[in-house]
Structure formats: structure tokens, C-alpha cells
């Protein structure tokens, strides 16, 4: 996100740049300064720097988001087991009240950095930055950032990661994407979790959840996974490996992957930041 | 309630611009918010007095312009307004659309007293 190249110009505000459209002196005699800067400018600036740390070390960073109890930590445990000996993983944990989730990850002999923020409803790029500096990035392939269980606030904050993955457990409603469109619209991959429970549930239809995601104009892949019986874990691992390859190809061309955080209307693009 | 974090970020940007322009106080802050930004204008307005207390923006008016959600169809090229959880093309009903407005969260302009 930058404030000098015009990437904040949208259909909604382009009139300001046309002749006669720009405000300078108001009727009441106040001096008006045109800013056109993202409201989360400082966060996004920090996020860009976090992403540079990841990119310099060829590390793919994934922001895992969902409601509480949808199985983020269980998916991570299954992922760590499946990747053992192949790829090095670390986890940044946004479980704000306890160390329970971080301890579950450490029990798998994988580094887990706990972010302690009291009762905050989301992680931001500054919190993520402290955690990034506690990791030996040069030895890692993937960093998972397990965000606070919340389908609202985390959707607006770029942490410096590359991809958004949103989990939806089948014990929740299949209309969750329609209820939380900001989160589900911005996801690069959707993982339906606890699918081993589907035979016992008559009110969750995967195809309804999929339709609600398509209604948000999101073409993402939708995986059906059970961390308990391993269903879908190999497809999830294949997707992760594809993304690692894609990220490395982009890095080789001097580019990177950017997450979809308020990035369509505002014409975002990757470019050199000199500030 | 991440709107308080957003407000704190706004105030810090506003104070920076005010300082650069050697302003004595901030008269008005104008924002542009799209429904798909994830920020609720009414919650921002509620959090604003807390975030600006004790600063030269303490008495500033906060003005929020809500922008419409608009999509462009990648299949037929039609442009239409859309609902927050129904971003489909109104002409051919396909979901392969691109959002062209509606996810903005911008600090548009600031009015200052010097």
C-alpha cells in the first residue's frame, strides 16, 4: 500500500483528481489537505516490512483464520506430522489468554511463538513483527500465523503474510460465508474441517457453503478435511507445496504474493517501497 | 471491536499531517468507507472521541462517506451495484466478477486551522 503512486485511487474517489474536483480552501476558510491514505497505513507499512523478512528467507507465511473451535490447532498438528522431515515449519500463535495452543505445537518439536496481547480481537502487523524476530527464518519453509478465533476483525489486518486460509467447521452453519463476507471473500483457500462429522449433521451442506463462497466472487479451492481421520490432509499438503513453489517462482522474478486485505477497490500492486 | 485500533491509526496519521502543515488544530476529518472493508462507520464514530482525546484533533468533526459496492463482470463486462454477500453480475448472473468499488477504508482529507 502506498500513498504516492495513485494505487489508492478507486472508482469511488477518482473525481477528486479530476480538474475542479480537488478541494483546497473550504467555504469556512479552513485549509483542506487531501490525504487519500489507507486507514491502516501504519499497519500496512509494518506488514510490508514483515513480508520482506519472510521473502528474504524464502519463507511462505500463511494467516489461518476461523471462528473459535473450528480446528486450527488440530489442522496444524496434522500438518506438522505430514510435513515431518520434508519441510520446516514454525507457528505464531494468537491464542491470547493461554499458552495451550502454543504448547500443543511445541509438543510436536516445532517452534511456536505466543503473542501475548490480553483480550485483543485480532493480530496486527506490529504484534506479528515481534514474533517474526523470535524465529530463525533462515531455517524455515513455512510460517503459519494462527490468528485469534474471530471471523470479523482479523480480516482487515495485513500481518505481512502471503496467503489467507479460512477454516469452516461443519458443526457451524453453511451460511457463515454470507454472514461474514469480508473474511470469506478475502480467502485464498477454504478448508471445511471436521468432515468426519458430516454423517451426523443434517443441516450442513458443503454445496451450500460453496455457493455462498462463490456468491462473494471468490474462486478459491475448497478442501474437505478431517484432522481426526486424515481425510483431505494429502490435498492440503499438496496445496501448500504448490504455494511454496509459486512463491519461490515469484521471488525469482522479483515479485511476491500479497494477501487480499481490502485490495480490490484500492488498486494494489507490488512495488518497491523506498520509505 | 477493532474500530478503536483503526481510530488510533487515523489519529496518528492526522496528527502527522497536521504537524507537517504546522496546524494549531484539526477542524474536520473526512473518511471513505466501503461496506466490504470490514470497518463499521458507526463504531468508528463511537470510538473516535476516545482516540482523539487530549490531541489537537479533540474537537474535530468526523465525516464518513459510504461508498457503494460495484462489480464488473469478467464474463460479459457488465457493471452493476451489488449487495455485500451477493457480488454477482446482474446481467448474466455469473460470480466471476471483479470488485471495482466497495472495499475502501481511506483517510480522504483533513481540514486544518493554522
Contacts between the chains, C-beta under 8 A, distances in Angstrom:
chain1	res1	chain2	res2	distance
A	8	B	106	6.2
A	10	B	67	7.6
A	10	B	100	7.5
A	10	B	101	5.4
A	10	B	104	5.6
A	11	B	70	6.3
A	11	B	100	5.1
A	11	B	101	4.4
A	12	B	32	6.3
A	12	B	34	7.1
A	12	B	67	3.9
A	12	B	68	7.4
A	12	B	101	4.5
A	12	B	102	7.8
A	12	B	104	6.0
A	13	B	32	5.9
A	13	B	67	7.7
A	13	B	104	7.4
A	13	B	106	7.0
A	13	B	108	6.6
A	16	B	108	7.6
A	23	B	109	6.0
A	26	B	111	5.8
A	28	B	27	7.6
A	28	B	111	7.9
A	30	B	27	4.7
A	30	B	28	7.0
A	30	B	111	4.0
A	30	B	112	6.3
A	30	B	113	6.1
A	31	B	21	7.1
A	31	B	23	7.7
A	31	B	111	6.8
A	31	B	112	5.0
A	31	B	113	7.9
A	31	B	114	6.3
A	32	B	109	5.4
A	32	B	110	7.1
A	32	B	111	4.8
A	32	B	112	7.8
A	33	B	17	5.6
A	33	B	21	6.2
A	33	B	109	6.1
A	33	B	110	4.9
A	33	B	111	7.7
A	33	B	112	6.5
A	34	B	108	7.3
A	34	B	109	4.9
A	35	B	13	7.2
A	35	B	17	6.1
A	35	B	107	4.8
A	35	B	108	6.6
A	35	B	109	5.8
A	35	B	110	6.0
A	36	B	106	5.9
A	36	B	107	7.3
A	36	B	108	6.2
A	36	B	109	7.8
A	37	B	13	6.0
A	37	B	106	6.8
A	37	B	107	4.9
A	38	B	105	6.3
A	38	B	106	6.2
A	38	B	107	7.5
A	39	B	6	5.4
A	39	B	9	6.0
A	39	B	10	5.6
A	39	B	13	7.9
A	39	B	31	6.9
A	39	B	39	7.0
A	39	B	105	4.4
A	39	B	106	6.6
A	39	B	107	5.8
A	40	B	6	6.5
A	40	B	9	5.6
A	40	B	105	6.9
A	41	B	9	6.7
A	41	B	13	5.7
A	41	B	107	7.6
A	42	B	9	5.5
A	42	B	12	6.4
A	42	B	13	7.3
A	43	B	9	6.5
A	121	B	1	6.2
A	121	B	2	5.8
A	122	B	2	5.4
A	122	B	5	7.8
A	124	B	5	6.8
A	152	B	2	7.6
A	152	B	38	6.9
A	153	B	1	7.6
A	153	B	2	3.9
A	153	B	38	7.5
A	155	B	38	4.9
A	156	B	2	6.4
A	156	B	6	7.6
A	156	B	37	6.8
A	156	B	38	4.0
A	156	B	39	6.5
A	156	B	105	7.4
A	157	B	2	7.4
A	177	B	85	7.4
A	178	B	85	4.3
A	179	B	85	7.6
A	181	B	36	6.7
A	181	B	84	5.2
A	181	B	85	4.3
A	182	B	36	5.8
A	182	B	37	7.3
A	182	B	38	4.0
A	182	B	103	8.0
A	183	B	38	7.8
A	185	B	36	6.6
A	185	B	87	7.5
A	212	B	85	7.4
A	214	B	95	4.4
A	215	B	85	6.2
A	215	B	86	5.3
A	215	B	87	6.7
A	215	B	88	6.4
A	215	B	95	6.3
A	216	B	85	6.5
A	216	B	87	5.7
A	216	B	95	8.0
A	217	B	71	6.7
A	217	B	87	4.2
A	217	B	88	7.4
A	217	B	95	5.3
A	217	B	96	7.0
A	217	B	97	4.6
A	217	B	98	7.4
A	217	B	99	6.9
A	219	B	96	7.2
A	262	B	36	7.6
A	262	B	37	5.3
A	262	B	38	7.3
A	262	B	103	4.8
A	262	B	104	7.2
A	262	B	105	5.8
A	263	B	103	7.5
A	264	B	98	6.7
A	264	B	99	3.9
A	264	B	100	7.5
A	264	B	103	5.6
A	265	B	34	5.9
A	265	B	36	7.6
A	265	B	67	7.7
A	265	B	99	5.7
A	265	B	100	6.5
A	265	B	101	4.9
A	265	B	102	5.6
A	265	B	103	4.4
A	265	B	104	5.0
A	266	B	103	7.0
A	266	B	104	5.9
A	266	B	106	7.5
